[in-house]
Amino acid sequence: MNVSEPLLTDPIYKILFDSIEEGFIIVDQSGEIILANPRTCKLFGYEEGDVIGLKVEDLIPVDLRKQHKVIRTDFHQSPKKRSMGAGMNLKALRKDGSTFYVEISLNPIKLQETVFISALITDVSERVAQQKEIKELNSHLEEKVKLRTIEVRESQELYSAIARNFPNGTINVFDRDLNYIFVEGKELFQLGITSEKLIGTNYLEKIAEEIRPKIKRALLTVFKGEAQDFEIEFKGQIYRINAVPLSYDSDQIDRILVVEKNITEQKQIIIQQNAALEKEKRLNEMKSRFVSMASHEFRTPLSTILSSTSLIDKYIERELYDKTGKHTDRIKKSVHGLTEILNDFLSVDKLETQITPVKILSFNYEQVSKDMVEEMGTVTKAGQIITRELIGENFTISSDPNIIKNILYNLISNAIKYSGENKPILYRTEISNDSLKIFVRDKGIGIPKQDQGQLFTRFFRAKNVTNIKGTGLGLNIVQKYLEMLDGKLTFESEENEETTFYITIPINQ
């Protein structure tokens, strides 16, 4: 039986057959390809018509052919609709020996008591090129629809099978009133609608009122001979609509071909890729700025460590031990400064790459606060005293102790850094059943009002701290840590007077 004969007598289905962007073949029970659309030849690198007569295994890598013959035989014994390749790396073989990945939809077709298998072949190796392929399809369809069309005849079942397997959308033909003349596609199956129920009904009545005016204007324009290609979004779903006129003997256009495709997934992939690219861009920018900043900020403390170490060696040689203390303090403070810079960078890097999990544990906050004051006391300036106040009845709380320690470290370290000698620092905590409130107040240089709006911006430093070592990352880190614990941060500051940071963190949840 020559399956291609009905195709030549029906222009509208011939147009669909030649123009569909997926490859389409029909094979007999022996596995011989007896019909293939032009897209198939293009996908597999053959001249048009050269695929006819090949075995379907000729389009499969050699190492998979034996297995495929068994699968094909089993399928012919009990043929039914099925998909191959979804979520798998299913390979196909081009004429030049190269391979590419495909998804295949199989469908049995019975014509004149003979069962054939149709296969819709989709190249999924270059999803990002899908938009370009759709435009090429539209151009191809626009040229083809100028051919004469006649009544749907014997090949309707065959072409319905083709259109029925159109992925994530529908192929439609409308009259001048936008009533369905033809409609098929996987989208109908997903919605539980049969094409028979739609034939003769109005397309506009089936779509939401919110998007109806735009679609109506666009489709009515197609009856004037103008092809349309546009996107429509509704309730989180994005559709690409391509519409071209179908011409007949007269100049009157009384039918249009409309291809709808749900491109939500492709759009989401593009959005995710752009978001990942932007995130990577920000991270690279941060690392570049850190390298630049570190090369500058590391120079002074390293020079101090080197010079102090040399002087200590000389004092020890002369047994002037009483003079070494000042230089060991200088070394400690320089090392603390270097550690602070590295800690800031490592904290931001972990937060950006989302490798800092929240670990809720039960721990004694009173001991944590004691340890923190003791640790920070080693780097205070002359005369600076950290006053620790703790209010509450139960100091055992549930939260992430490491994140809280990092928050305290940054706030108290800033209070020390931006306060002068002999200036007091208040570190106060109030603990209730469900919240931890922390106040850190210093009598330092304060924050200029014009700079307070950017205080938590990464790498930002107020105009009055340019001569004080720092990375501009500390408060940004504190803010991100608080977001992880659903905490809140506010502050009050008067330039050259004082600065107070207020933190509230939910606990015991």
C-alpha positions as CSV (number, residue, x, y, z in Angstrom):
1,M,0.0,0.0,0.0
2,N,1.3,3.5,-0.9
3,V,0.6,5.5,2.2
4,S,1.9,8.7,0.6
5,E,-0.9,8.8,-2.1
6,P,-3.6,10.4,0.2
7,L,-1.1,13.1,1.2
8,L,-0.8,14.4,-2.4
9,T,-4.5,14.9,-2.7
10,D,-5.0,17.1,0.4
11,P,-3.1,20.4,0.3
12,I,-4.0,21.5,3.9
13,Y,-2.6,18.3,5.3
14,K,0.3,18.4,2.9
15,I,1.1,21.8,4.3
16,L,0.9,20.5,7.8
17,F,3.0,17.5,6.9
18,D,5.7,19.4,5.2
19,S,5.8,22.3,7.6
20,I,5.6,20.8,11.1
21,E,8.8,21.4,13.0
22,E,9.2,17.9,14.4
23,G,10.4,15.0,12.3
24,F,7.7,12.5,11.3
25,I,8.0,9.0,9.9
26,I,5.8,6.1,9.2
27,V,7.2,2.5,9.3
28,D,5.7,-0.8,8.5
29,Q,5.8,-4.0,10.6
30,S,9.3,-4.8,9.2
31,G,10.7,-1.6,10.5
32,E,11.1,-0.1,7.0
33,I,10.5,3.7,6.7
34,I,7.8,4.2,4.1
35,L,7.0,7.9,4.7
36,A,9.1,10.7,6.1
37,N,8.5,14.5,6.2
38,P,11.3,16.9,5.1
39,R,12.1,17.8,8.7
40,T,13.1,14.2,9.3
41,C,15.6,14.3,6.4
42,K,17.0,17.5,7.8
43,L,17.3,16.2,11.4
44,F,19.2,13.1,10.2
45,G,21.3,14.8,7.5
46,Y,19.8,13.1,4.5
47,E,18.7,14.5,1.2
48,E,14.9,14.7,0.9
49,G,13.6,11.3,0.0
50,D,16.7,9.3,0.9
51,V,15.3,8.2,4.2
52,I,12.5,6.2,2.5
53,G,13.4,2.5,2.3
54,L,15.8,2.7,5.3
55,K,15.2,0.6,8.3
56,V,14.4,2.6,11.4
57,E,17.5,1.0,13.0
58,D,19.6,2.9,10.5
59,L,18.7,6.1,12.4
60,I,19.9,4.6,15.7
61,P,23.5,4.2,17.0
62,V,25.0,0.8,16.1
63,D,25.4,-0.4,19.7
64,L,21.6,0.1,20.3
65,R,20.2,-1.5,17.2
66,K,20.0,-5.1,18.4
67,Q,18.1,-4.0,21.5
68,H,15.8,-1.7,19.5
69,K,14.8,-4.5,17.1
70,V,13.5,-6.5,20.1
71,I,11.6,-3.5,21.5
72,R,10.1,-2.8,18.0
73,T,8.9,-6.4,17.6
74,D,7.3,-6.3,21.1
75,F,5.6,-2.9,20.3
76,H,4.1,-4.2,17.0
77,Q,2.6,-7.2,18.9
78,S,0.7,-4.8,21.2
79,P,0.8,-1.3,19.6
80,K,-0.5,1.7,21.6
81,K,0.4,5.3,22.0
82,R,3.5,6.0,24.0
83,S,6.4,8.4,24.4
84,M,10.1,7.6,24.3
85,G,13.0,9.7,25.6
86,A,11.2,12.0,28.1
87,G,13.6,12.4,30.9
88,M,16.1,10.1,29.2
89,N,19.2,10.6,27.0
90,L,17.7,8.8,23.9
91,K,20.1,9.0,21.0
92,A,19.6,9.2,17.3
93,L,22.2,8.8,14.5
94,R,22.8,11.2,11.6
95,K,24.0,10.2,8.2
96,D,27.5,11.7,8.9
97,G,27.8,9.5,12.0
98,S,27.2,12.2,14.6
99,T,24.5,11.7,17.3
100,F,21.9,13.9,18.9
101,Y,19.2,13.5,21.6
102,V,15.5,13.1,20.7
103,E,12.1,12.5,22.2
104,I,9.8,10.3,20.2
105,S,6.0,9.9,20.3
106,L,4.7,6.6,18.8
107,N,1.2,6.1,17.5
108,P,-0.3,3.1,15.7
109,I,-2.3,4.0,12.5
110,K,-4.6,1.5,10.8
111,L,-5.3,2.2,7.1
112,Q,-7.1,-0.3,4.9
113,E,-6.7,-3.1,7.5
114,T,-2.9,-2.5,7.7
115,V,-1.3,-1.3,10.8
116,F,1.5,1.2,10.5
117,I,3.5,3.0,13.2
118,S,3.9,6.8,13.1
119,A,6.7,8.4,15.0
120,L,6.9,12.1,15.9
121,I,10.6,13.0,16.4
122,T,11.7,16.0,18.4
123,D,15.3,17.2,18.6
124,V,15.8,18.2,22.2
125,S,19.6,18.8,22.0
126,E,19.2,22.5,21.4
127,R,16.2,23.8,23.3
128,V,17.5,27.3,23.4
129,A,17.2,27.4,19.6
130,Q,13.5,26.6,19.7
131,Q,12.3,30.2,19.2
132,K,14.4,30.4,16.0
133,E,12.9,27.1,14.8
134,I,9.4,28.4,15.4
135,K,10.1,31.5,13.3
136,E,11.5,29.3,10.5
137,L,8.3,27.2,10.8
138,N,6.1,30.3,10.4
139,S,8.0,31.4,7.4
140,H,7.7,28.0,5.9
141,L,4.0,27.8,6.6
142,E,3.4,31.2,5.2
143,E,4.8,30.2,1.8
144,K,3.1,26.8,1.8
145,V,-0.4,28.0,2.6
146,K,-0.6,29.8,-0.7
147,L,-1.3,26.4,-2.3
148,R,-4.8,25.3,-3.1
149,T,-6.7,23.4,-0.4
150,I,-9.7,21.1,-0.8
151,E,-12.1,19.1,1.4
152,V,-10.5,16.8,3.9
153,R,-10.6,13.3,2.4
154,E,-9.1,9.8,3.1
155,S,-5.9,11.1,4.8
156,Q,-7.8,12.8,7.6
157,E,-7.0,10.0,10.1
158,L,-3.3,10.1,9.2
159,Y,-2.9,13.8,9.6
160,S,-5.1,13.9,12.7
161,A,-2.5,11.5,14.2
162,I,0.2,13.9,13.2
163,A,-1.5,17.0,14.7
164,R,-2.6,15.0,17.7
165,N,1.0,14.5,18.7
166,F,1.9,18.2,18.3
167,P,3.6,18.8,21.7
168,N,2.4,21.3,24.3
169,G,-0.1,23.0,22.0
170,T,-2.7,22.7,19.3
171,I,-2.9,23.1,15.5
172,N,-6.1,24.8,14.4
173,V,-7.9,26.0,11.3
174,F,-10.6,28.7,11.8
175,D,-13.2,30.2,9.5
176,R,-13.9,33.9,9.2
177,D,-16.1,33.8,12.4
178,L,-13.2,32.1,14.2
179,N,-15.1,28.8,14.4
180,Y,-13.1,25.6,14.6
181,I,-12.8,23.7,11.2
182,F,-9.9,21.6,12.4
183,V,-8.1,21.2,15.8
184,E,-5.7,18.7,17.2
185,G,-2.8,18.6,19.6
186,K,-1.5,17.2,22.9
187,E,-2.8,20.2,24.8
188,L,-6.4,19.0,24.1
189,F,-5.5,15.6,25.6
190,Q,-4.0,17.2,28.7
191,L,-7.2,19.3,29.2
192,G,-9.4,16.2,28.6
193,I,-11.0,17.7,25.4
194,T,-11.7,15.9,22.2
195,S,-11.4,17.6,18.8
196,E,-14.9,16.4,17.8
197,K,-16.4,18.5,20.6
198,L,-14.7,21.7,19.3
199,I,-15.4,21.4,15.6
200,G,-18.0,24.1,14.7
201,T,-17.8,25.9,18.0
202,N,-16.3,29.4,18.4
203,Y,-12.7,29.7,19.5
204,L,-13.1,33.0,21.3
205,E,-15.8,31.6,23.6
206,K,-13.3,29.0,24.8
207,I,-10.7,31.5,26.1
208,A,-10.7,33.9,29.0
209,E,-12.4,37.3,28.6
210,E,-9.2,39.0,29.8
211,I,-7.2,37.9,26.8
212,R,-10.0,37.6,24.3
213,P,-9.7,41.2,22.8
214,K,-6.0,40.9,22.0
215,I,-6.3,37.5,20.3
216,K,-9.4,38.5,18.4
217,R,-7.7,41.7,16.9
218,A,-4.6,39.7,15.9
219,L,-6.5,36.8,14.2
220,L,-8.9,39.1,12.3
221,T,-5.9,40.8,10.9
222,V,-4.7,37.5,9.4
223,F,-7.9,37.5,7.2
224,K,-6.4,40.6,5.6
225,G,-3.4,38.6,4.5
226,E,-1.0,39.6,7.4
227,A,0.6,36.8,9.3
228,Q,0.8,37.2,13.1
229,D,3.3,35.9,15.6
230,F,2.8,36.9,19.3
231,E,2.8,35.7,22.9
232,I,0.0,35.7,25.4
233,E,0.2,35.2,29.2
234,F,-2.6,34.1,31.4
235,K,-2.6,32.7,34.9
236,G,1.1,31.9,34.9
237,Q,1.0,30.1,31.5
238,I,2.7,31.6,28.4
239,Y,1.5,30.7,24.9
240,R,3.1,31.5,21.5
241,I,0.5,32.0,18.8
242,N,1.5,31.8,15.1
243,A,-1.3,32.6,12.6
244,V,-1.1,32.6,8.7
245,P,-3.8,32.9,6.0
246,L,-4.9,30.0,3.9
247,S,-5.5,31.0,0.3
248,Y,-7.9,29.4,-2.2
249,D,-8.7,30.0,-5.9
250,S,-10.2,33.4,-5.2
251,D,-8.4,36.2,-3.5
252,Q,-10.8,35.9,-0.6
253,I,-9.2,34.5,2.6
254,D,-11.8,32.5,4.4
255,R,-9.6,30.2,6.6
256,I,-6.6,30.8,8.7
257,L,-4.1,28.3,10.2
258,V,-3.3,29.0,13.9
259,V,-0.6,27.2,15.8
260,E,-0.7,27.5,19.6
261,K,2.2,26.3,21.7
262,N,2.7,26.4,25.5
263,I,6.2,27.9,26.0
264,T,6.0,28.4,29.7
265,E,8.7,25.8,30.4
266,Q,11.1,27.3,27.9
267,K,10.4,30.8,29.3
268,Q,11.1,29.5,32.8
269,I,14.3,27.9,31.7
270,I,15.4,31.2,30.2
271,I,14.5,33.1,33.3
272,Q,16.4,30.7,35.5
273,Q,19.4,30.9,33.3
274,N,19.3,34.7,33.4
275,A,19.0,34.6,37.2
276,A,21.9,32.2,37.5
277,L,24.0,34.3,35.2
278,E,23.2,37.5,37.1
279,K,24.0,35.7,40.4
280,E,27.3,34.5,39.0
281,K,28.0,38.0,37.7
282,R,27.4,39.5,41.1
283,L,29.5,36.8,42.8
284,N,32.4,37.4,40.4
285,E,32.1,41.1,40.9
286,M,32.2,40.6,44.7
287,K,35.3,38.4,44.4
288,S,37.0,40.9,42.1
289,R,36.3,43.8,44.5
290,F,37.6,41.6,47.4
291,V,40.9,40.9,45.6
292,S,41.3,44.6,44.9
293,M,40.4,45.5,48.5
294,A,42.4,42.7,50.1
295,S,45.6,43.7,48.2
296,H,45.2,47.1,49.7
297,E,44.0,46.2,53.2
298,F,46.5,43.4,53.7
299,R,49.5,45.5,53.0
300,T,49.5,47.6,56.2
301,P,48.9,44.9,58.8
302,L,51.4,42.6,57.1
303,S,54.0,45.3,57.1
304,T,53.2,45.9,60.8
305,I,53.6,42.2,61.6
306,L,56.9,42.1,59.8
307,S,58.4,45.2,61.4
308,S,57.2,44.3,64.9
309,T,58.6,40.8,64.5
310,S,62.0,42.2,63.6
311,L,62.0,44.6,66.5
312,I,61.0,41.8,68.9
313,D,63.9,39.8,67.7
314,K,66.3,42.7,68.4
315,Y,64.8,43.3,71.9
316,I,65.2,39.7,72.8
317,E,68.8,39.7,71.6
318,R,69.4,42.7,73.9
319,E,67.3,41.1,76.7
320,L,65.0,44.1,76.6
321,Y,61.9,42.0,77.2
322,D,59.8,44.8,78.7
323,K,59.7,46.4,75.2
324,T,58.3,43.4,73.4
325,G,54.8,43.6,74.8
326,K,53.8,46.7,72.7
327,H,54.9,44.9,69.5
328,T,53.1,41.6,70.4
329,D,49.9,43.7,70.9
330,R,50.5,45.3,67.5
331,I,50.9,41.8,65.9
332,K,47.7,40.5,67.6
333,K,45.7,43.5,66.4
334,S,47.1,43.1,62.9
335,V,46.3,39.4,62.8
336,H,42.8,40.2,64.1
337,G,42.3,42.7,61.3
338,L,43.4,40.2,58.7
339,T,41.1,37.5,60.2
340,E,38.2,39.9,60.2
341,I,38.6,40.6,56.5
342,L,38.9,36.9,55.6
343,N,35.9,36.1,57.8
344,D,33.8,38.7,56.1
345,F,34.6,37.4,52.7
346,L,34.1,33.7,53.6
347,S,30.7,34.6,55.2
348,V,29.5,36.4,52.1
349,D,30.8,33.7,49.8
350,K,28.9,31.0,51.8
351,L,25.7,33.1,51.9
352,E,25.9,33.8,48.2
353,T,26.4,30.2,47.3
354,Q,23.8,29.1,49.8
355,I,26.0,26.6,51.6
356,T,25.3,28.0,55.1
357,P,22.4,25.9,56.5
358,V,20.4,26.9,59.5
359,K,20.9,24.5,62.4
360,I,18.5,25.0,65.3
361,L,20.0,23.8,68.6
362,S,19.3,24.2,72.2
363,F,22.2,26.1,73.9
364,N,23.1,28.4,76.8
365,Y,23.0,32.0,75.6
366,E,24.6,33.3,78.8
367,Q,27.8,31.3,78.2
368,V,27.9,32.4,74.5
369,S,27.6,36.1,75.6
370,K,30.4,35.6,78.2
371,D,32.7,34.0,75.7
372,M,32.0,36.7,73.2
373,V,32.9,39.5,75.6
374,E,36.0,37.7,76.6
375,E,37.1,37.2,73.0
376,M,36.4,40.7,71.9
377,G,38.1,42.1,75.0
378,T,41.5,41.0,73.5
379,V,41.1,43.5,70.7
380,T,39.6,46.5,72.5
381,K,41.4,49.8,72.4
382,A,42.9,51.4,75.5
383,G,40.3,52.3,78.1
384,Q,37.4,50.6,76.1
385,I,35.2,48.5,78.4
386,I,32.4,46.2,77.1
387,T,29.5,46.2,79.6
388,R,27.4,43.0,79.3
389,E,23.8,43.1,80.5
390,L,21.6,40.0,80.4
391,I,17.9,40.1,81.4
392,G,15.6,37.1,81.5
393,E,14.6,34.1,83.5
394,N,15.7,31.2,81.3
395,F,18.9,31.6,79.2
396,T,18.7,28.3,77.5
397,I,17.3,29.0,74.0
398,S,16.7,27.2,70.7
399,S,18.2,28.9,67.6
400,D,21.4,28.6,65.5
401,P,24.3,29.4,67.9
402,N,26.9,29.9,65.1
403,I,24.8,32.4,63.3
404,I,24.1,34.3,66.5
405,K,27.8,34.3,67.3
406,N,28.6,35.7,63.9
407,I,26.0,38.5,64.3
408,L,27.4,39.4,67.8
409,Y,31.0,39.3,66.5
410,N,30.2,41.8,63.6
411,L,28.2,44.2,65.8
412,I,30.6,44.3,68.7
413,S,33.7,44.4,66.4
414,N,32.2,47.4,64.7
415,A,31.5,49.1,68.0
416,I,35.2,48.6,69.0
417,K,36.4,49.7,65.6
418,Y,34.4,52.9,65.3
419,S,34.8,54.1,68.9
420,G,37.8,55.9,70.3
421,E,39.9,55.0,73.3
422,N,38.2,55.2,76.8
423,K,34.8,54.9,75.1
424,P,32.2,52.5,76.7
425,I,30.4,49.8,74.7
426,L,27.1,48.4,75.9
427,Y,26.0,44.9,75.0
428,R,22.6,44.2,76.4
429,T,20.3,41.2,75.9
430,E,16.6,40.6,76.8
431,I,15.3,37.1,76.6
432,S,11.6,36.2,76.7
433,N,9.8,32.9,75.9
434,D,9.7,33.6,72.1
435,S,12.3,36.3,71.3
436,L,15.9,37.3,71.8
437,K,16.5,41.1,71.8
438,I,20.0,42.4,71.5
439,F,21.2,46.0,71.8
440,V,24.8,47.1,71.0
441,R,25.6,50.7,71.6
442,D,28.8,52.6,71.2
443,K,29.9,56.2,71.8
444,G,31.8,56.5,68.6
445,I,31.9,58.5,65.4
446,G,28.3,57.7,64.4
447,I,26.9,57.4,60.9
448,P,26.2,60.5,58.7
449,K,22.5,60.8,57.9
450,Q,23.1,60.9,54.2
451,D,24.9,57.5,54.4
452,Q,22.4,55.7,56.6
453,G,20.2,54.6,53.7
454,Q,23.1,52.6,52.1
455,L,24.4,51.2,55.3
456,F,23.6,47.6,54.5
457,T,24.8,47.7,50.9
458,R,27.7,45.4,50.2
459,F,31.1,47.1,50.2
460,F,29.6,50.4,51.2
461,R,31.5,52.5,53.7
462,A,30.3,55.8,55.2
463,K,32.3,59.0,54.3
464,N,33.6,59.4,57.9
465,V,35.4,55.9,58.1
466,T,37.7,56.1,55.1
467,N,40.7,56.2,57.4
468,I,39.5,53.1,59.4
469,K,40.3,49.7,58.1
470,G,37.3,47.6,57.0
471,T,35.6,45.7,54.2
472,G,32.1,47.3,54.0
473,L,30.7,43.7,54.3
474,G,29.9,43.3,58.0
475,L,26.4,44.8,58.2
476,N,25.5,43.2,54.9
477,I,26.4,39.9,56.4
478,V,24.5,40.6,59.6
479,Q,21.4,41.4,57.6
480,K,21.6,38.2,55.6
481,Y,22.1,36.1,58.7
482,L,19.0,37.7,60.3
483,E,17.0,36.9,57.2
484,M,17.9,33.3,57.7
485,L,16.5,33.4,61.3
486,D,13.5,35.6,60.4
487,G,15.1,38.3,62.5
488,K,14.8,42.1,62.3
489,L,17.5,44.8,62.5
490,T,17.1,48.5,63.1
491,F,19.5,51.2,64.3
492,E,19.7,54.8,65.5
493,S,22.8,57.0,65.1
494,E,24.0,60.5,65.6
495,E,27.2,61.6,63.9
496,N,30.0,62.1,66.5
497,E,27.7,61.0,69.3
498,E,26.6,57.3,69.4
499,T,25.2,54.4,67.4
500,T,22.8,51.7,68.6
501,F,21.8,48.6,66.8
502,Y,18.6,46.8,67.8
503,I,18.1,43.1,66.9
504,T,15.1,40.9,67.4
505,I,15.3,37.1,66.7
506,P,12.4,34.6,67.2
507,I,13.5,31.7,69.4
508,N,12.2,28.4,70.7
509,Q,10.2,27.8,67.5
